[in-house]
Amino acid sequence: MQQADENNILKELTNQERQLYIRKYCPVFTPEFGTYTIKTRPPHYTNYWKLNLLRRSREEELRDEAMQASRLKCHEPANAFTKCSYDNPLKEHVECKSEFSLMKQCFVQEMEIEMDKRRRDIERNNEWWWTNIYNENGEIGEQALTPKDTYVEKIVGACYWIREKSLKLIGRD
């Protein structure tokens, strides 16, 4: 019984910490799209599997928090979609497409903004494997460079090039 109580207390503490982080990054829950410039991207893959594992796990933690904040920011479009689907229960897939697209667009944009804020927080992400790709101003080092094309991307690009050339030869531009 005592172990279960300790686990419950630890869960409550982590939830409180997560709520503090959400409030730190967005004190007011209003959409910021159009007023905020995104300067970071997800971490590029490296040849070191341990770095990829560490960075991807951190990215997932940050994504969980950012999703909560973006849901709180986009409550108006979500409520509009919910109201529309409640008013049109059998035709919501036809009648509520515009509300759904607005809600989805808001979620995606606010998620990107919140992820950018969390990636650039060096006080929280102070590990060497994070600070050598991000700082307060955005991306640095290898992360700031454009990633190299992978083998698959090169093959797909060549296939599209061959397809375009063959269509021109046939006369189906």
Residue frames relative to the residue before (quaternion, step in Angstrom):
aa qw qx qy qz dx dy dz
M 1.0000 0.0000 0.0000 0.0000 0.00 0.00 0.00
Q 0.6532 0.5233 -0.3197 0.4443 3.56 0.98 -0.82
Q 0.6247 0.5380 -0.3337 0.4571 3.60 1.03 -0.72
A 0.6453 0.5142 -0.3175 0.4673 3.58 1.00 -0.80
D 0.6408 0.5188 -0.3233 0.4644 3.59 1.02 -0.79
E 0.6410 0.5141 -0.3228 0.4696 3.58 0.99 -0.83
N 0.6454 0.5182 -0.3188 0.4618 3.59 0.97 -0.83
N 0.6488 0.5129 -0.3193 0.4627 3.60 0.98 -0.83
I 0.6468 0.5122 -0.3186 0.4666 3.58 0.98 -0.84
L 0.6540 0.5076 -0.3138 0.4649 3.60 0.96 -0.84
K 0.6384 0.5183 -0.3284 0.4648 3.60 1.00 -0.77
E 0.6526 0.5092 -0.3154 0.4640 3.58 0.97 -0.84
L 0.6493 0.5159 -0.3187 0.4590 3.59 0.99 -0.80
T 0.6658 0.4835 -0.3172 0.4715 3.60 0.94 -0.79
N 0.6295 0.5203 -0.3414 0.4653 3.60 1.03 -0.68
Q 0.6408 0.5101 -0.3236 0.4739 3.60 1.01 -0.79
E 0.6449 0.5177 -0.3201 0.4621 3.59 0.97 -0.83
R 0.6470 0.5152 -0.3106 0.4686 3.57 0.99 -0.85
Q 0.6519 0.5048 -0.3166 0.4689 3.60 0.97 -0.81
L 0.6238 0.5257 -0.3413 0.4669 3.60 1.06 -0.69
Y 0.6501 0.5044 -0.3211 0.4689 3.60 0.98 -0.79
I 0.6296 0.5241 -0.3441 0.4587 3.59 0.98 -0.78
R 0.6822 0.4753 -0.2877 0.4753 3.59 0.92 -0.86
K 0.6034 0.5645 -0.3627 0.4309 3.60 1.09 -0.62
Y 0.7481 0.4173 -0.2237 0.4649 3.58 0.85 -0.95
C 0.8021 0.0648 -0.0576 0.5908 3.60 1.06 -0.53
P 0.1673 -0.8246 0.5335 0.0857 3.60 0.04 1.25
V 0.7518 0.2251 -0.1484 0.6018 3.59 1.17 -0.55
F 0.3306 -0.7753 0.5085 0.1760 3.56 -0.76 1.03
T 0.3602 0.6755 -0.5630 0.3115 3.54 0.26 1.32
P 0.5604 -0.6137 0.4241 0.3598 3.62 -0.99 0.69
E 0.2583 -0.7951 0.5381 0.1077 3.57 -0.96 0.94
F 0.3908 0.7421 -0.4842 0.2491 3.59 1.20 0.02
G 0.7534 0.3353 -0.2821 0.4903 3.55 -0.90 0.97
T 0.7459 0.3445 -0.2111 0.5295 3.59 1.19 -0.45
Y 0.7150 0.3950 -0.2266 0.5304 3.59 1.26 -0.18
T 0.2570 -0.7651 0.5737 0.1396 3.58 -0.95 0.90
I 0.2930 -0.7592 0.5595 0.1572 3.58 -0.70 1.10
K 0.0926 -0.8354 0.5418 0.0026 3.57 -0.74 1.10
T 0.7218 0.3987 -0.2576 0.5036 3.61 1.18 0.06
R 0.2154 -0.7292 0.6351 0.1363 3.52 -1.38 0.41
P 0.6413 -0.4841 0.3782 0.4597 3.62 -1.17 0.16
P 0.6245 -0.5662 0.3725 0.3882 3.62 -1.10 0.59
H 0.4448 -0.6660 0.5291 0.2804 3.55 -1.07 0.79
Y 0.5219 -0.6045 0.4914 0.3475 3.55 -1.21 0.47
T 0.1801 -0.7562 0.6192 0.1115 3.54 -1.16 0.71
N 0.6253 -0.5391 0.4040 0.3938 3.56 -1.32 -0.03
Y 0.6395 0.5092 -0.3184 0.4800 3.59 1.28 -0.12
W 0.3726 -0.7762 0.4642 0.2079 3.56 -0.36 1.25
K 0.6189 0.5484 -0.3633 0.4292 3.61 1.04 -0.62
L 0.6392 0.5099 -0.3281 0.4730 3.59 1.00 -0.77
N 0.6379 0.5211 -0.3279 0.4627 3.58 0.96 -0.82
L 0.6540 0.5163 -0.3102 0.4577 3.58 0.96 -0.87
L 0.6754 0.4913 -0.2967 0.4630 3.60 0.86 -0.93
R 0.7012 0.4738 -0.2800 0.4532 3.57 0.82 -0.97
R 0.6660 0.4938 -0.3171 0.4605 3.60 0.94 -0.78
S 0.6438 0.5034 -0.3397 0.4654 3.60 0.99 -0.70
R 0.6401 0.4997 -0.3281 0.4825 3.61 1.02 -0.71
E 0.6330 0.5332 -0.3253 0.4574 3.57 1.00 -0.80
E 0.6451 0.5102 -0.3234 0.4678 3.61 1.01 -0.72
E 0.6295 0.5208 -0.3374 0.4675 3.60 1.00 -0.77
L 0.6763 0.4856 -0.2923 0.4706 3.56 0.90 -0.92
R 0.6335 0.5392 -0.3302 0.4459 3.60 1.04 -0.76
D 0.6222 0.5410 -0.3461 0.4476 3.59 1.02 -0.75
E 0.6813 0.4722 -0.2867 0.4802 3.58 0.93 -0.89
A 0.6603 0.5166 -0.3135 0.4459 3.57 0.93 -0.87
M 0.6250 0.5367 -0.3459 0.4492 3.59 1.03 -0.69
Q 0.6344 0.5182 -0.3392 0.4625 3.59 0.97 -0.76
A 0.6795 0.4846 -0.2981 0.4632 3.57 0.89 -0.90
S 0.6607 0.4977 -0.3261 0.4576 3.61 0.94 -0.77
R 0.6102 0.5315 -0.3569 0.4666 3.60 1.08 -0.58
L 0.6595 0.4989 -0.3099 0.4692 3.57 0.99 -0.79
K 0.6674 0.5055 -0.3028 0.4554 3.58 1.03 -0.74
C 0.7613 0.3730 -0.1874 0.4962 3.58 1.00 -0.81
H 0.2361 0.8103 -0.5118 0.1602 3.58 1.02 0.67
E 0.6288 0.5587 -0.3546 0.4085 3.63 1.02 -0.65
P 0.6932 0.4314 -0.3073 0.4889 3.67 0.79 -0.82
A 0.6233 0.5335 -0.3480 0.4537 3.60 1.08 -0.67
N 0.6560 0.4961 -0.3150 0.4736 3.58 0.99 -0.78
A 0.6269 0.5303 -0.3389 0.4593 3.60 1.03 -0.73
F 0.6595 0.4921 -0.3073 0.4780 3.60 0.97 -0.82
T 0.6453 0.5201 -0.3218 0.4577 3.58 0.97 -0.83
K 0.6531 0.5069 -0.3127 0.4677 3.58 0.96 -0.86
C 0.6512 0.5129 -0.3142 0.4628 3.59 0.96 -0.87
S 0.6912 0.4640 -0.2922 0.4707 3.60 0.86 -0.88
Y 0.6251 0.5192 -0.3421 0.4719 3.60 1.12 -0.56
D 0.6818 0.4863 -0.2852 0.4663 3.59 1.03 -0.79
N 0.7763 0.2321 -0.1178 0.5740 3.60 1.16 -0.63
P 0.0648 -0.8682 0.4882 0.0603 3.62 0.53 1.07
L 0.7523 0.3842 -0.2303 0.4831 3.60 0.97 -0.68
K 0.7589 0.3387 -0.1893 0.5230 3.59 1.22 -0.34
E 0.2901 0.8017 -0.4935 0.1722 3.59 1.15 0.39
H 0.6269 0.5414 -0.3458 0.4409 3.60 1.08 -0.58
V 0.7019 0.4112 -0.2616 0.5195 3.61 1.21 -0.34
E 0.7434 0.4514 -0.2244 0.4396 3.55 0.80 -1.08
C 0.7858 0.3752 -0.1629 0.4639 3.60 0.99 -0.79
K 0.2952 0.7861 -0.5032 0.2041 3.61 1.16 0.42
S 0.6667 0.5024 -0.3190 0.4487 3.60 0.91 -0.83
E 0.6520 0.5021 -0.3206 0.4690 3.61 0.97 -0.80
F 0.6459 0.5172 -0.3216 0.4602 3.56 1.02 -0.80
S 0.6685 0.4934 -0.3157 0.4582 3.61 0.88 -0.85
L 0.6322 0.5148 -0.3361 0.4715 3.62 1.03 -0.69
M 0.6532 0.5083 -0.3116 0.4668 3.58 0.97 -0.85
K 0.6678 0.5033 -0.2977 0.4606 3.57 0.91 -0.92
Q 0.6477 0.5156 -0.3155 0.4638 3.58 0.95 -0.85
C 0.6440 0.5156 -0.3192 0.4664 3.58 0.96 -0.83
F 0.6573 0.5142 -0.3137 0.4530 3.60 0.89 -0.92
V 0.6800 0.4950 -0.2990 0.4508 3.59 0.84 -0.95
Q 0.6860 0.4843 -0.2943 0.4564 3.59 0.85 -0.93
E 0.6947 0.4624 -0.2860 0.4709 3.59 0.85 -0.89
M 0.5940 0.5540 -0.3618 0.4575 3.58 1.12 -0.58
E 0.6538 0.5047 -0.3101 0.4707 3.59 0.95 -0.85
I 0.6507 0.5121 -0.3164 0.4629 3.60 0.96 -0.83
E 0.6830 0.4817 -0.2900 0.4662 3.58 0.86 -0.92
M 0.6306 0.5169 -0.3401 0.4685 3.61 1.02 -0.71
D 0.6291 0.5331 -0.3353 0.4556 3.58 1.00 -0.78
K 0.6489 0.5147 -0.3192 0.4606 3.59 0.91 -0.86
R 0.7056 0.4674 -0.2717 0.4581 3.56 0.88 -0.90
R 0.6272 0.5258 -0.3481 0.4572 3.62 1.02 -0.63
R 0.7259 0.4557 -0.2444 0.4536 3.59 0.99 -0.81
D 0.5288 0.6228 -0.4159 0.3994 3.62 1.24 -0.04
I 0.1665 -0.8287 0.5307 0.0619 3.58 -0.13 1.29
E 0.5605 0.5874 -0.4020 0.4233 3.61 1.13 -0.42
R 0.7160 0.4181 -0.2445 0.5027 3.55 0.98 -0.78
N 0.7618 0.2840 -0.1461 0.5636 3.59 0.91 -0.94
N 0.1527 0.8437 -0.4977 0.1310 3.58 0.43 1.18
E 0.4074 0.7037 -0.4889 0.3159 3.62 1.17 0.34
W 0.6067 -0.5934 0.3865 0.3613 3.58 -1.08 0.69
W 0.6747 0.5051 -0.3031 0.4448 3.59 1.00 -0.76
W 0.6644 0.4362 -0.3146 0.5190 3.60 1.26 -0.09
T 0.7007 0.4819 -0.2818 0.4443 3.60 0.92 -0.85
N 0.6363 0.5074 -0.3680 0.4498 3.62 1.15 -0.13
I 0.7157 0.3671 -0.2830 0.5224 3.61 1.26 0.16
Y 0.7848 0.1863 -0.1195 0.5789 3.64 1.19 -0.44
N 0.0074 0.7465 -0.6630 -0.0558 3.53 -1.30 0.49
E 0.7699 -0.3643 0.2344 0.4686 3.61 -1.26 -0.15
N 0.7164 0.4647 -0.2440 0.4598 3.58 1.11 -0.64
G 0.7334 -0.3636 0.2413 0.5212 3.60 1.20 -0.16
E 0.7791 -0.3150 0.2570 0.4773 3.55 -1.12 -0.74
I 0.0611 -0.7747 0.6286 0.0320 3.56 -1.17 0.67
G 0.7897 0.3490 -0.2309 0.4486 3.55 -1.31 0.18
E 0.8285 -0.1714 0.1535 0.5106 3.53 -1.07 -0.81
Q 0.5945 0.5830 -0.3674 0.4143 3.58 1.12 -0.57
A 0.6553 0.5258 -0.3163 0.4405 3.60 1.06 -0.70
L 0.6129 0.5449 -0.3528 0.4506 3.59 1.20 -0.41
T 0.5517 -0.5771 0.4760 0.3688 3.53 -1.23 0.44
P 0.4559 -0.6990 0.4614 0.3013 3.64 -0.75 0.93
K 0.5236 -0.6289 0.4764 0.3215 3.54 -1.14 0.70
D 0.5289 -0.6107 0.4787 0.3437 3.55 -1.16 0.61
T 0.3868 -0.7050 0.5428 0.2425 3.54 -0.99 0.80
Y 0.7069 -0.4468 0.3349 0.4342 3.55 -1.30 0.19
V 0.6596 0.5138 -0.3105 0.4522 3.58 0.92 -0.90
E 0.6521 0.5108 -0.3207 0.4593 3.60 0.93 -0.85
K 0.6412 0.5148 -0.3281 0.4651 3.60 1.01 -0.74
I 0.6540 0.5073 -0.3125 0.4661 3.60 0.96 -0.85
V 0.6608 0.4971 -0.3133 0.4670 3.59 0.91 -0.89
G 0.6350 0.5259 -0.3243 0.4638 3.59 1.01 -0.79
A 0.6544 0.5013 -0.3104 0.4735 3.58 0.99 -0.82
C 0.6334 0.5271 -0.3363 0.4560 3.60 0.99 -0.76
Y 0.6568 0.4922 -0.3148 0.4766 3.60 0.96 -0.81
W 0.6276 0.5309 -0.3368 0.4591 3.59 1.04 -0.77
I 0.6601 0.4955 -0.3019 0.4772 3.59 0.94 -0.91
R 0.6396 0.5282 -0.3271 0.4525 3.60 0.98 -0.81
E 0.6564 0.5066 -0.3130 0.4632 3.59 0.93 -0.89
K 0.6638 0.5025 -0.3062 0.4616 3.59 0.94 -0.88
S 0.6676 0.4945 -0.3123 0.4607 3.59 0.92 -0.84
L 0.6442 0.5107 -0.3298 0.4641 3.61 1.01 -0.74
K 0.6287 0.5182 -0.3368 0.4720 3.59 1.07 -0.66
L 0.6468 0.5184 -0.3236 0.4563 3.59 1.00 -0.81
I 0.6803 0.4740 -0.2845 0.4811 3.57 0.99 -0.81
G 0.4617 -0.6911 0.4347 0.3466 3.57 1.15 -0.62
R 0.5359 0.6152 -0.4092 0.4085 3.60 1.16 0.53
D 0.0462 0.8374 -0.5423 0.0496 3.60 0.73 0.97
